């Protein structure tokens, strides 16, 4: 049986994100982590890189969640994606909390640099997994179903 893929959601073209730089912000954070924690101003660099990541992620959540968001439109056109959408939406709160916790910890001189680095690496892994799950969900939504059923 051959079916047509679902139509791409209008929110992708109707709501261009004003801050499309989240991937670049994440890469900048990763570069800041590559420096030695003992370097002067290392914490300041992390603080400077976390702000844009937090803003970009908040924008991502705004565009994807809510009654007019990408997830709502995906579910309207492809209810079979409910589990994946719920998983992604659930990750939003955890990732936002991880960003906020890291922003708080990096300002505390008593928190060792290596602990901050590990916390930031965990955040980067969570962001990467979330990005990949989102890409996989979109691929599943827009691919043509070419099953071999009669």
N, C-alpha and C positions, 0 to 999 in steps of 0.2 A: 504494500500500500504506500503510495506517495502522497504526502500532504505538504502544503505550503508552509514555510516558516511563518511565525507570527510577525506581524508588522512591527517595525521598530517604534519604540514609544516616542510620542511627541515631546515628552519632557527633555529628551536628549537634545533635540534641536530647538525647542521653544525656550529652554532655560539654560543658556550658556553660563557655566559657572564663572563668576567674576575672578576667582583665584584658581586657575587651572594648574598651579605650580606645585601641588602637593608632592608629586614624585620628586621634583627638584628640591623641595624643602627636606624631604626624607633623605635624599642623597647628601645634602649639606650637613644634616645631623650625623650621618654615618662618617663623613669626612672629619667632622669635629671630634668624633670618638676615636679616630685613628691617632690623634695626638696623645702624647703622654699626659696622664692626669697631673703629674708634677709640674708641667709647663705653667709658666705664669699666665694667668687669665684663662686657663682651660675651662673653669666653671663658668666664667662670663661668656665664653664662646658657646658653651652648651645652652645657657640661658637664652642667648640670642638666637640659637637655632630651634629651640623648642617652641618659641612663640609662633612662628610661621607654621610649624607642623600642627600645633593646636588649632590655629585659625583655619588652615586648609582642611583639617579633619572635620571641624565643625561645619564647614561649608559642604563637605561631602555628605555628612549626615542630613543637613537641611535639604539637599537636592534629592536624596534617596528616600527619606522617610516622609511620613505625613500623607494626608489624603490626596495630594496632587504630586507626590514624589514618584520617582522611578519604580520603586518596589510596588506601590499600589497599581501602577499601570501594568507592570509585568504580571501581577496576580490577576488583574482583570482579563488580560489576554491569554494567560497561561496559568490557570490555577494549580497545575501540577507542580509548580515551582514553589509552593507554599513553604515546604520544609527548608529549602535553601534560603529563601527570603527571611524566614524567622531566624535562622542561624546567623545570617549577616547582620540583621537588625540587633540581635542579641550581643553581637561582638562590639557594636558601637559603644555601648555603655562601658564595657570593660576596657576598651582602648582609650576612650576619653579619660577614664579614671587613672589609667596607667600614665598617660601624658601629664595629668594634673599632679599625680604623686611624684613623678620625676621632676617636674618643675619645682615642687616644694622641697624635695630632698637635695637638689643641686644647690639650693640657697643655704643649706645647713652645713657649716664648716666641719662639724663633727662626723658627717657621713664620709667615709673613705672614698677616694676617687675610683678605686677598683669596684666598689659596690655600686657606685653611680654608673660606671661603664657597663656592668652586668645588667643593671636595671634598664639602661638605654638599649642594650642589645636585645633584651627580651621584648621591649617595645617595638624595635625594628622588625623582629621576627613576627610579632603579632600583626603589624601593619602589612608585611609582605604576604602572610597567609590570608589576610582579609582581602587584599588586592587580588590574589590568585583565585580565591573562592568567588569573588564578584565577577571576575573575568570568565570563570568556568560557568557560572550561572547565566551570564549573558550569552555565551556560546551555546549553551543548552537551549536557551529561549529562542535564538534566532536561526539555529541550524535547521535545515530541511530534514524532516523525518523520512528516512528512506528504508523503513523496515520491510522485511520480506513476507509480511502477512498477506493473505488473500482478501 
